Amino acid sequence: MKECPYCHKDLPDDSTFCTYCGKPLQKVSMQDLEKAKEKLEKERENQKIDPSLKHNPRQNSWSKLGLMLFLISLIGLDFIVGSIVGTLGMNTRFVFIISMIGYIGAIGCGVMSFVIDHQDKKRGFQPNGNSKFAMVAIIMSGYIALLNLSTVILK
């Protein structure tokens, strides 16, 4: 640990700026700044972020919520609760109907993630939702929901 010479807070050894007061801990040369700028540009290219868009202060967590709803419905309700109810000899249709509600919610959350990203992009901000999580939530929830509907609920 090292100490900030300005505010005297403890910082990790590899810190170049104080996380509390924001002041540099060592002199930064123009060469170091150019290297950092090049590194940032490479990261933007790898992430395919449009450099003309502004940083987005708003968080888009709909895709993560959709993925969580999908996993809770699949693992928690379909596998665990469905297995327990089936083992007890009870009708599992009610459990699968409840999980259908979770899958529909996951699809809705995935769609909301795409909608919010589209609105942010139109306003000039970078999209910050995870489109891969949203796509998994939509496609997998739709598939499992149709599977439950055709094999268990409508049986």
N, CA and C of each residue as an Amber inpcrd file, in Angstrom:
protein
   465
   0.8460000  -1.1770000   0.0000000   0.0000000   0.0000000   0.0000000
   0.8900000   1.2380000   0.0000000   0.4140000   2.2510000  -0.7570000
   1.1190000   3.5220000  -0.6920000   0.1370000   4.5990000  -0.2700000
   0.6730000   5.7230000   0.1070000  -0.1370000   6.7990000   0.6590000
  -0.1340000   7.9860000  -0.2890000  -1.3070000   8.5980000  -0.4480000
  -1.4180000   9.7980000  -1.2750000  -0.7200000  10.9480000  -0.5640000
   0.1730000  11.6780000  -1.2580000   0.8780000  12.7920000  -0.6080000
  -0.0210000  13.9980000  -0.3510000  -1.2100000  14.0260000  -0.9340000
  -2.1080000  15.1710000  -0.7870000  -3.1550000  14.9490000   0.3020000
  -3.8670000  13.8080000   0.2440000  -4.9450000  13.5800000   1.2220000
  -4.5880000  12.5050000   2.2490000  -3.4450000  11.8340000   2.0700000
  -2.9050000  10.8520000   3.0090000  -3.7980000   9.6220000   3.2050000
  -4.5200000   9.2410000   2.1470000  -5.3360000   8.0140000   2.1810000
  -4.4980000   6.8570000   1.6430000  -4.8010000   5.6490000   2.1010000
  -4.0920000   4.4610000   1.6250000  -4.6050000   4.0760000   0.2430000
  -3.6580000   3.7360000  -0.6570000  -3.9720000   3.3810000  -2.0380000
  -3.2180000   2.1170000  -2.4310000  -3.7170000   1.3790000  -3.4330000
  -2.9660000   0.2180000  -3.9340000  -1.6210000   0.6650000  -4.5150000
  -0.6660000  -0.2390000  -4.5140000   0.6850000   0.0860000  -4.9680000
   0.7490000   0.5070000  -6.4360000  -0.1350000  -0.0140000  -7.2670000
  -0.0590000   0.3020000  -8.6920000  -0.8500000   1.5450000  -9.0980000
  -1.3350000   2.3120000  -8.1370000  -2.1190000   3.5120000  -8.4240000
  -1.2380000   4.6140000  -8.9950000  -1.7720000   5.2790000 -10.0100000
  -1.0770000   6.4500000 -10.5580000  -1.8300000   7.7280000 -10.2080000
  -3.1280000   7.5940000  -9.8550000  -3.9350000   8.7150000  -9.4050000
  -4.6150000   8.3210000  -8.1020000  -4.8490000   9.2920000  -7.2550000
  -5.5570000   9.0380000  -5.9940000  -7.0350000   8.8570000  -6.2930000
  -7.6330000   7.7940000  -5.7760000  -9.0540000   7.5470000  -6.0070000
  -9.9320000   8.4240000  -5.1280000  -9.3480000   9.1000000  -4.1640000
 -10.1130000   9.9610000  -3.2660000 -10.0870000  11.4190000  -3.7180000
  -8.8870000  11.9570000  -3.9700000  -8.7910000  13.3680000  -4.3480000
  -8.5580000  13.5620000  -5.8430000  -8.1830000  12.4980000  -6.5740000
  -8.0240000  12.5680000  -8.0110000  -6.7090000  13.1400000  -8.4920000
  -5.8080000  13.4690000  -7.6040000  -4.5390000  14.0730000  -8.0060000
  -3.5490000  12.9900000  -8.4230000  -2.6590000  13.3280000  -9.3760000
  -1.6650000  12.3410000  -9.8120000  -0.6460000  12.0620000  -8.7170000
  -0.2520000  10.8050000  -8.6140000   0.7140000  10.4190000  -7.5810000
   2.1430000  10.5480000  -8.0830000   2.2980000  10.6270000  -9.3720000
   3.6230000  10.8200000  -9.9400000   3.4660000  11.6820000 -11.1850000
   4.5510000  12.2870000 -11.6130000   4.4870000  13.1220000 -12.7990000
   4.2370000  12.2280000 -14.0160000   3.3210000  12.6840000 -14.8730000
   2.9560000  11.9290000 -16.0570000   3.5370000  12.6540000 -17.2660000
   4.2940000  11.9250000 -18.0690000   4.8980000  12.5320000 -19.2520000
   3.9090000  12.5120000 -20.4070000   4.1810000  13.3000000 -21.4290000
   3.3300000  13.3330000 -22.6170000   3.3280000  11.9750000 -23.3140000
   4.4490000  11.2790000 -23.2270000   4.5550000   9.9580000 -23.8420000
   3.6030000   8.9760000 -23.1580000   3.5190000   9.0530000 -21.8340000
   2.6030000   8.1810000 -21.0980000   1.1500000   8.5010000 -21.4550000
   0.8380000   9.8030000 -21.5970000  -0.5230000  10.1830000 -21.9640000
  -0.8810000   9.6910000 -23.3620000   0.0610000   9.7680000 -24.2910000
  -0.1930000   9.2880000 -25.6470000  -0.3990000   7.7780000 -25.6600000
   0.3850000   7.0520000 -24.8620000   0.2070000   5.5940000 -24.7780000
  -1.1650000   5.2460000 -24.2060000  -1.5810000   5.9830000 -23.1780000
  -2.8910000   5.7310000 -22.5790000  -4.0060000   6.0290000 -23.5840000
  -3.8370000   7.1020000 -24.3770000  -4.8340000   7.4460000 -25.3770000
  -4.9140000   6.3630000 -26.4510000  -3.7600000   5.8650000 -26.9030000
  -3.7420000   4.7910000 -27.9000000  -4.4000000   3.5230000 -27.3480000
  -4.1360000   3.2190000 -26.0870000  -4.7280000   2.0400000 -25.4610000
  -6.2490000   2.1730000 -25.3980000  -6.7360000   3.3670000 -25.0470000
  -8.1700000   3.6160000 -24.9800000  -8.8110000   3.4930000 -26.3600000
  -8.1390000   3.9940000 -27.3850000  -8.6650000   3.8830000 -28.7420000
  -8.7290000   2.4360000 -29.1930000  -7.7250000   1.6310000 -28.8400000
  -7.7440000   0.2090000 -29.1890000  -8.8860000  -0.5100000 -28.4880000
  -9.1200000  -0.1640000 -27.2150000 -10.2210000  -0.7790000 -26.4780000
 -11.5570000  -0.4250000 -27.1200000 -11.7010000   0.8140000 -27.5390000
 -12.9460000   1.2170000 -28.2010000 -13.1430000   0.4780000 -29.5140000
 -12.0600000   0.2890000 -30.2600000 -12.1600000  -0.4590000 -31.5180000
 -12.5550000  -1.9110000 -31.2510000 -11.9720000  -2.5160000 -30.2160000
 -12.2900000  -3.9050000 -29.8830000 -13.7300000  -4.0540000 -29.4340000
 -14.2490000  -3.0510000 -28.7250000 -15.6260000  -3.1100000 -28.2330000
 -16.6150000  -2.5990000 -29.2700000 -16.1130000  -2.0870000 -30.4060000
 -16.9460000  -1.5380000 -31.4720000 -17.8350000  -0.4170000 -30.9500000
 -17.2530000   0.4540000 -30.1440000 -17.9740000   1.6120000 -29.6300000
 -17.7400000   2.7750000 -30.5850000 -18.8030000   3.4240000 -30.9780000
 -18.6980000   4.5750000 -31.8620000 -18.0810000   5.7350000 -31.0760000
 -16.8990000   6.2250000 -31.4970000 -16.2380000   7.2860000 -30.7350000
 -16.9880000   8.6110000 -30.7770000 -17.9410000   8.7720000 -31.7100000
 -18.6780000  10.0270000 -31.7700000 -19.7730000  10.1000000 -30.7090000
 -20.0920000   8.9640000 -30.0930000 -21.1330000   8.9470000 -29.0630000
 -20.5530000   9.3090000 -27.7090000 -21.3560000  10.0260000 -26.9210000
 -20.9310000  10.4420000 -25.5850000 -21.0580000   9.2880000 -24.5960000
 -20.3020000   9.4100000 -23.4980000 -20.3990000   8.4240000 -22.4170000
 -21.8010000   8.4690000 -21.8310000 -22.3830000   7.3070000 -21.6020000
 -23.7440000   7.2050000 -21.1050000 -23.7410000   7.1140000 -19.5820000
 -24.3210000   8.1040000 -18.8840000 -24.3520000   8.0420000 -17.4200000
 -25.4240000   7.0940000 -16.8780000 -26.3920000   6.7440000 -17.7170000
 -27.5040000   5.8920000 -17.2810000 -27.1140000   4.4280000 -17.4080000
 -27.4680000   3.6200000 -16.4240000 -27.2000000   2.1880000 -16.4490000
 -28.3750000   1.4590000 -17.0860000 -28.0870000   0.4480000 -17.8620000
 -29.1050000  -0.3910000 -18.4820000 -28.9050000  -1.8130000 -17.9700000
 -29.6660000  -2.1870000 -16.9730000 -29.5240000  -3.5110000 -16.3580000
 -30.6330000  -4.4750000 -16.7620000 -31.4380000  -4.1060000 -17.7560000
 -32.5510000  -4.9610000 -18.1520000 -32.0860000  -6.3160000 -18.6700000
 -30.9730000  -6.3420000 -19.3940000 -30.4980000  -7.6240000 -19.9440000
 -30.0640000  -8.5660000 -18.8260000 -29.4210000  -8.0220000 -17.7980000
 -28.9970000  -8.8490000 -16.6670000 -30.2030000  -9.3660000 -15.8960000
 -31.2070000  -8.5140000 -15.7240000 -32.4270000  -8.9380000 -15.0420000
 -33.1350000 -10.0330000 -15.8430000 -33.1710000  -9.8740000 -17.1660000
 -33.7880000 -10.8940000 -18.0150000 -33.0770000 -12.2260000 -17.9210000
 -31.7550000 -12.1900000 -17.9110000 -30.9870000 -13.4310000 -17.7970000
 -31.2100000 -14.0780000 -16.4330000 -31.2920000 -13.2590000 -15.3840000
 -31.5530000 -13.8100000 -14.0440000 -32.9420000 -14.4350000 -13.9660000
 -33.9510000 -13.7770000 -14.5420000 -35.3000000 -14.3580000 -14.5520000
 -35.3210000 -15.6890000 -15.3020000 -34.6060000 -15.7390000 -16.4180000
 -34.5290000 -16.9900000 -17.1770000 -33.9160000 -18.1050000 -16.3260000
 -32.7810000 -17.8200000 -15.6870000 -32.0980000 -18.8450000 -14.8940000
 -32.9190000 -19.2670000 -13.6720000 -33.5660000 -18.3100000 -13.0190000
 -34.4110000 -18.6460000 -11.8650000 -35.5730000 -19.5290000 -12.3110000
 -36.1910000 -19.1740000 -13.4390000 -37.3190000 -19.9700000 -13.9290000
 -36.8700000 -21.3640000 -14.3430000 -35.7320000 -21.4430000 -15.0220000
 -35.2690000 -22.7380000 -15.5160000 -34.7700000 -23.6260000 -14.3840000
 -33.8090000 -23.1220000 -13.6240000 -33.1870000 -23.9550000 -12.5890000
 -34.0700000 -24.0600000 -11.3560000 -34.5280000 -22.9040000 -10.8740000
 -35.2980000 -22.9020000  -9.6290000 -36.6580000 -23.5410000  -9.7500000
 -37.4090000 -23.0990000 -10.7620000 -38.7810000 -23.5850000 -10.8680000
 -38.8830000 -24.8910000 -11.6520000 -38.3760000 -24.8920000 -12.8820000
 -38.5520000 -26.0890000 -13.7180000 -37.8050000 -27.3000000 -13.1700000
 -36.5260000 -27.1290000 -12.8500000 -35.7330000 -28.2820000 -12.4240000
 -35.9870000 -28.6500000 -10.9610000 -35.7660000 -27.7050000 -10.0570000
 -35.8190000 -28.0440000  -8.6280000 -37.2510000 -28.2190000  -8.1420000
 -38.0630000 -27.1640000  -8.2450000 -39.4320000 -27.2400000  -7.7270000
 -40.2460000 -28.2530000  -8.5350000 -40.0720000 -28.2570000  -9.8580000
 -40.7910000 -29.2320000 -10.6810000 -40.4440000 -30.6610000 -10.3210000
 -39.1810000 -30.9280000 -10.0450000 -38.7600000 -32.2820000  -9.6480000
 -39.3410000 -32.6750000  -8.2990000 -39.3200000 -31.7320000  -7.3600000
 -39.8610000 -32.0220000  -6.0250000 -41.3540000 -32.2960000  -6.1000000
 -42.0910000 -31.4400000  -6.8110000 -43.5380000 -31.6120000  -6.9330000
 -43.8610000 -32.9110000  -7.6730000 -43.0990000 -33.2200000  -8.7190000
 -43.3120000 -34.4740000  -9.4490000 -43.0120000 -35.6930000  -8.6080000
 -41.9580000 -35.6120000  -7.7720000 -41.6030000 -36.7280000  -6.9020000
 -42.6780000 -36.9780000  -5.8490000 -43.3140000 -35.9040000  -5.4030000
 -44.3770000 -36.0470000  -4.4130000 -45.6840000 -36.5380000  -5.0290000
 -45.6970000 -36.7100000  -6.3400000 -46.8840000 -37.2410000  -7.0070000
 -47.9460000 -36.2000000  -7.2820000 -47.5900000 -34.9260000  -7.1630000
 -48.5530000 -33.8530000  -7.4000000 -48.4750000 -33.4150000  -8.8590000
 -49.4460000 -32.6160000  -9.2930000 -49.4940000 -32.1270000 -10.6610000
 -48.4780000 -30.9880000 -10.8290000 -47.5890000 -31.1270000 -11.8050000
 -46.5420000 -30.1280000 -12.0170000 -46.9760000 -28.9880000 -12.9340000
 -48.1800000 -29.0500000 -13.4640000 -48.6340000 -28.0290000 -14.4120000
 -48.5840000 -26.6320000 -13.8020000 -48.9790000 -26.4900000 -12.5500000
 -48.9860000 -25.1700000 -11.9010000 -47.5740000 -24.5850000 -11.7980000
 -46.5800000 -25.4200000 -11.4870000 -45.1930000 -24.9600000 -11.3970000
 -44.7210000 -24.4580000 -12.7550000 -45.0680000 -25.1680000 -13.8220000
 -44.6350000 -24.7680000 -15.1490000 -45.3760000 -23.5270000 -15.6360000
 -46.5930000 -23.3170000 -15.1830000 -47.3140000 -22.0790000 -15.5200000
 -46.6240000 -20.8890000 -14.8570000 -46.1980000 -21.0550000 -13.6110000
 -45.4740000 -19.9770000 -12.9240000 -44.1400000 -19.7010000 -13.6170000
 -43.4550000 -20.7640000 -14.0380000 -42.1870000 -20.5450000 -14.7370000
 -42.4120000 -19.8690000 -16.0850000 -43.5670000 -20.1140000 -16.7260000
 -43.8970000 -19.4160000 -17.9770000 -43.9600000 -17.9140000 -17.7480000
 -44.4920000 -17.5050000 -16.6210000 -44.5490000 -16.0790000 -16.2930000
 -43.1300000 -15.5220000 -16.1730000 -42.2370000 -16.2900000 -15.5700000
 -40.8330000 -15.8700000 -15.4850000 -40.1790000 -15.7540000 -16.8470000
 -40.4640000 -16.7120000 -17.7350000 -39.8940000 -16.6650000 -19.0820000
 -40.4300000 -15.4700000 -19.8730000 -41.7070000 -15.1840000 -19.7230000
 -42.2850000 -14.0210000 -20.4010000 -41.6510000 -12.7380000 -19.8590000
 -41.4220000 -12.6940000 -18.5510000 -40.7310000 -11.5370000 -17.9670000
 -39.3090000 -11.4000000 -18.4850000 -38.6170000 -12.5280000 -18.6640000
 -37.2480000 -12.4880000 -19.1830000 -37.2300000 -11.9760000 -20.6210000
 -38.2060000 -12.3950000 -21.4180000 -38.2950000 -11.8990000 -22.7960000
 -38.5570000 -10.3980000 -22.7920000 -39.4570000  -9.9600000 -21.9250000
 -39.7500000  -8.5280000 -21.8180000 -38.5320000  -7.7210000 -21.3950000
 -37.7530000  -8.2370000 -20.4620000 -36.5370000  -7.5390000 -20.0130000
 -35.5000000  -7.4600000 -21.1370000 -35.3440000  -8.5260000 -21.8990000
 -34.4140000  -8.5060000 -23.0300000 -34.8190000  -7.4770000 -24.0710000
 -36.1170000  -7.4240000 -24.3650000 -36.6120000  -6.4440000 -25.3310000
 -36.4040000  -5.0270000 -24.7920000 -36.6730000  -4.8140000 -23.5090000
 -36.4740000  -3.4830000 -22.9030000 -35.0190000  -3.0500000 -22.9920000
 -34.0900000  -3.9820000 -22.8430000 -32.6740000  -3.6510000 -22.9520000
 -32.3520000  -3.1200000 -24.3400000 -32.8780000  -3.7840000 -25.3750000
 -32.6500000  -3.3250000 -26.7410000 -33.3150000  -1.9750000 -26.9980000
 -34.5200000  -1.7790000 -26.4630000 -35.2350000  -0.5150000 -26.6590000
 -34.4740000   0.6410000 -26.0160000 -34.0080000   0.4510000 -24.7960000
 -33.2790000   1.5160000 -24.1000000 -31.9660000   1.8290000 -24.8070000
 -31.2560000   0.7950000 -25.2670000 -30.0170000   1.0340000 -26.0200000
 -30.2920000   1.8080000 -27.3040000 -31.3790000   1.4860000 -27.9800000
 -31.7400000   2.1940000 -29.2080000 -32.0660000   3.6620000 -28.9060000
 -32.8130000   3.9080000 -27.8310000 -33.1380000   5.2890000 -27.4480000
 -31.8820000   6.0690000 -27.0710000 -30.9820000   5.4370000 -26.3390000
 -29.7380000   6.1120000 -25.9530000 -28.9060000   6.4610000 -27.1740000
 -28.8440000   5.5440000 -28.1260000 -28.0500000   5.7880000 -29.3340000
 -28.6500000   6.9430000 -30.1420000 -29.9730000   7.0170000 -30.2050000
 -30.6240000   8.1220000 -30.9170000 -30.3480000   9.4700000 -30.2510000
 -30.1680000   9.4770000 -28.9330000 -29.8800000  10.7160000 -28.2020000
 -28.3930000  11.0450000 -28.1740000 -27.5560000  10.2030000 -28.7770000
 -26.1300000  10.4920000 -28.8620000 -25.2890000   9.8780000 -27.7690000
 -25.8390000   8.9210000 -27.0260000 -25.0960000   8.2620000 -25.9590000
 -24.6980000   6.8540000 -26.3880000 -23.6350000   6.3470000 -25.7910000
 -23.2080000   4.9810000 -26.0560000 -24.2080000   4.0100000 -25.4420000
 -24.5710000   2.9500000 -26.1740000 -25.4300000   1.9300000 -25.5540000
 -24.6260000   1.1740000 -24.5050000 -25.2190000   0.9420000 -23.3400000
 -24.4690000   0.2420000 -22.2900000 -25.1880000  -0.9930000 -21.7730000
 -26.1840000  -1.4720000 -22.4890000 -26.7970000  -2.7480000 -22.1390000
 -25.9780000  -3.8730000 -22.7550000 -26.0670000  -5.0420000 -22.1780000
 -25.3250000  -6.1760000 -22.7140000 -26.2240000  -6.8950000 -23.7120000
 -25.9790000  -6.6640000 -25.0010000 -26.8660000  -7.2180000 -26.0290000
 -26.7910000  -8.7430000 -26.0810000 -25.6600000  -9.3220000 -25.7080000
 -25.5520000 -10.7840000 -25.7210000 -26.4170000 -11.4070000 -24.6320000
 -26.4060000 -10.8100000 -23.4320000 -27.2790000 -11.2950000 -22.3630000
 -28.7470000 -11.1520000 -22.7640000 -29.0890000 -10.0150000 -23.3740000
 -30.4740000  -9.7840000 -23.7880000 -30.9010000 -10.8130000 -24.8250000
 -30.0180000 -11.1060000 -25.7680000 -30.3440000 -12.0760000 -26.8110000
 -30.5260000 -13.4790000 -26.2120000 -29.6590000 -13.8520000 -25.2770000
 -29.7970000 -15.1600000 -24.6210000 -31.1150000 -15.2250000 -23.8570000
 -31.4440000 -14.1500000 -23.1360000 -32.6900000 -14.1320000 -22.3700000
 -33.8980000 -14.2860000 -23.2820000 -33.8900000 -13.6010000 -24.4210000
 -35.0320000 -13.6600000 -25.3330000 -35.1380000 -15.0260000 -26.0050000
 -34.0520000 -15.4800000 -26.6030000 -34.1040000 -16.7230000 -27.3850000
 -34.3240000 -17.9490000 -26.5020000 -33.5400000 -18.0660000 -25.4400000
 -33.6660000 -19.2480000 -24.5820000 -34.9880000 -19.2630000 -23.8290000
 -35.4370000 -18.1060000 -23.3510000 -36.7290000 -18.0690000 -22.6670000
 -37.8580000 -18.4270000 -23.6170000 -37.7910000 -17.9260000 -24.8420000
 -38.8190000 -18.2690000 -25.8180000 -38.8330000 -19.7570000 -26.1260000
 -37.6450000 -20.3160000 -26.2850000 -37.5470000 -21.7500000 -26.5930000
 -38.0850000 -22.6050000 -25.4430000 -37.6310000 -22.3470000 -24.2260000
 -38.0670000 -23.1570000 -23.0790000 -39.5480000 -22.9310000 -22.7870000
 -40.0240000 -21.6930000 -22.9790000 -41.4460000 -21.4250000 -22.7510000
 -42.3060000 -22.2110000 -23.7360000 -41.9110000 -22.2390000 -25.0010000
 -42.6580000 -23.0300000 -25.9890000 -42.5700000 -24.5230000 -25.6920000
 -41.4140000 -24.9550000 -25.2260000 -41.2400000 -26.3570000 -24.8620000
 -42.1540000 -26.7260000 -23.6960000 -42.1870000 -25.9020000 -22.6600000
 -43.0780000 -26.1450000 -21.5190000 -44.5370000 -26.1080000 -21.9560000
 -44.8710000 -25.1590000 -22.7940000 -46.2490000 -25.0070000 -23.2450000
 -46.7110000 -26.2370000 -24.0190000 -45.8650000 -26.7280000 -24.9090000
 -46.2670000 -27.8520000 -25.7540000 -46.2230000 -29.2070000 -25.0440000
 -45.3020000 -29.3800000 -24.0980000 -45.1490000 -30.7000000 -23.4850000
 -45.8310000 -30.8590000 -22.1350000 -45.9800000 -29.7830000 -21.3920000
 -46.5280000 -29.9260000 -20.0380000 -47.8680000 -29.2350000 -19.8740000
 -47.9350000 -27.9740000 -20.2590000 -49.1250000 -27.1860000 -19.9380000
 -50.3310000 -27.5960000 -20.7950000 -50.1220000 -27.7670000 -22.0990000
 -51.2380000 -28.1130000 -22.9780000 -51.5010000 -29.6140000 -23.0730000
 -50.8260000 -30.3940000 -22.3030000 -50.9460000 -31.8530000 -22.3350000
 -52.2650000 -32.3220000 -21.8040000
